[in-house]
Each structure stands twice: as structure tokens, then as C-alpha cells.
Amino acid sequence: MCGWLSTIPGFTADTVTLQLPPEAQWVTNGAVTVLPLGGKPSPTMAWSTDMLQVECWASNIGSDKLPWGKAFSLAMQIRLASLDRQFAQRTVPCTNNGIEYPAAAVRTVVAITQPHRIYGTPSDYAAYMTDYAVTWSQAGLTTR
């Protein structure tokens, strides 16, 4: 999902990762974190559907006013990209700690929940959370 998010045209987040990095790395445009919630492989086909929690973070250093609009904008960029039937289906590279894995062919990205605010975040960051179901297969495998 991190690879898919990073390839959304015009996506404005400074970083997309599994853990929220130090604030200095994402203070300008915000950050997106992805938390795997589980999933289910198809019993008869070569694909899998994974449930993911996507959190969009924003900060205003030196201000008491939380940037809810910036965090919501990131959440909606992702939501709208998931609705684009032609664009949502694409192949994305898979790397982790410098190791390259076979690419993933993303088939569908479906929002399970609406973007909603997360209250009580560390350092008073503004954040929105949405759950997604992502169906994918290894690129190049026959899935029919």
C-alpha cells in the first residue's frame, strides 16, 4: 500500500511509511502511515485481500491551532484515488530496507470506513484515519 500511495499523481504527503517519522521530515505537507490489520488470501486464485489502516498526519510547529484541513486533504486524495477504476489498478514496486521484492499488481482499493478524525494524538498532531481493503497479486501471475 505504501508503494501504491506514493504513486498517486499529485499526492502531496512528504512521506508514506509504516511508522510516523520525526516531525521535521513531514512538517511541510504531512505524512501518511499504513498499519496492516490482517487479510485473506483467495483459496482458489493467486491473489490476496489485505485490510489496512491508513492514517494521515499534519502539524503546525509553534501553533496551538491543529491543521485538520491539511490532514483531511491527504485523506481525501487517497480516497479519491481509490475511486478511480482505471488508475487504482496498477503495478507498484516492492522494496523494504533496500531489498527489492517482486512487484505487486494492485487490483482494487476499497475504502471500508469514511475518513474520520483521530483525537488525543501525540504532540497534538491533526490526524485522519481510514480503513481500506486492497486486493493484489504478484505482478505477472495469472489470476483468472
Secondary structure, 3 states (H helix, E strand, C coil): CHHHHHCCCCCCCCEEECCCCCHHHCCCCCEEEEEEEEEEECCCCCCEEEEEEEEEEECCCCCCCCCHHHHHHHHHHHHHHHHCHHHHCEEEEEEECCEEEEEEEEEEEEECCCCEECCCCHHHCEEEEEEEEEEEEECCCCCC
